[in-house]
Structure formats: structure tokens, C-alpha cells
């Protein structure tokens, strides 16, 4: 069991690292757009945050589809996109719910506090997104078990060479049965 577990943990670690790389880029996009919108518009903090989150969702989809999960099932893109948007929307609510609660529930509305709670909301939403994307959106292709491989195609049976057979086992080509 230990030998079977190690490759799975290594694959999971690589997936987490790739997810983190795309997520890190998405975090930068999210925070940069958030602060840019706050600086150049009079939009309320949560609306600015929602705009930034939507921009980050678009950039993250591209990173996840073509980098993190490029080896996953690509046959049902409409389903994939629908689920991605559904779970991203739930993550948007989680992320901006934290910011909304801090800003309007507790009155923490300075630029520093906005960024701290935006960052905290992103962190909580990221845990949800990682689980949902890998479980439902970018599904792994099914592993083909050896028994299924045998059912899928012809079975190759090794045939010994005549010099590998003993004198009693040697059969002339005309005596071989057709398979």
C-alpha cells in the first residue's frame, strides 16, 4: 500500500503546486484590479471587489485549463465551463462575503483593512475552489485497469520459438491449430 500511495501523493503535490502557481497569478490579478478600480472609480468596496474577482476568474480558467489541468478530460467543455462558472460564483460569494462582513458588519473600511479582508476571503474561497475544481470541473480521465485493457483489445499471447521448445513440444507449422 505504501508504494501505491507514494505516486498518488506525488501527483497530488504537483497538482497543488500548479494550482498554487495559477492561483498566485490570479491573486495578483485580483488584488491589482481591485486596487485599480478603487483608485480610479467611486464604486463601493464590494462592487470593486466583485469586478476584480470576475477578471481573476477569467484569467484563472485559462491557467487551470491549459496549465494545471491540461491532462484532464476535455470532451465536455460546455459542462466543464458551466461547472467552473458555478463553483467560481460560489467562491466569489465566499470571497466577497468576508469582505462585506468586515466592511459593513464591523466597519473596517480603510484601504489596508479592505486588502487584508479581501486577501482573507480569497484564501478561504481558494480552499473551496481547489476541492470543487479537481472534484467536479477538471475531472481526471478514468484509469484503465489491466483487466479492462484485456477486454478492450486483442490479447497478445507470446509464442515460443521452436528452438525454445523441447523435442516433444516441437510441432511442424502444418500441425499448429488455428487460433
C-alpha positions, 0 to 999 in steps of 0.5 A: 500500500505504501508504494501505491500511495507514494505516486498518488501523493506525488501527483497530488503535490504537483497538482497543488503546486500548479494550482498554487502557481495559477492561483498566485497569478490570479491573486495578483490579478485580483488584488491589482484590479481591485486596487485599480478600480478603487483608485480610479472609480467611486464604486463601493468596496464590494462592487470593486471587489466583485469586478476584480474577482470576475477578471481573476476568474477569467484569467484563472480558467485559462491557467487551470485549463491549459496549465494545471489541468491540461491532462484532464478530460476535455470532451465536455467543455460546455459542462466543464465551463458551466461547472467552473462558472458555478463553483467560481460564483460560489467562491466569489460569494465566499470571497466577497462575503468576508469582505462585506462582513468586515466592511459593513458588519464591523466597519473596517473600511480603510484601504489596508483593512479592505486588502487584508479582508479581501486577501482573507476571503480569497484564501478561504474561497481558494480552499473551496475552489481547489476541492470543487475544481479537481472534484467536479470541473477538471475531472481526471480521465478514468484509469484503465485497469489491466483487466479492462485493457484485456477486454478492450483489445486483442490479447497478445499471447507470446509464442515460443520459438521452436528452438525454445521448445523441447523435442516433444513440444516441437510441432511442424507449422502444418500441425499448429491449430488455428487460433 
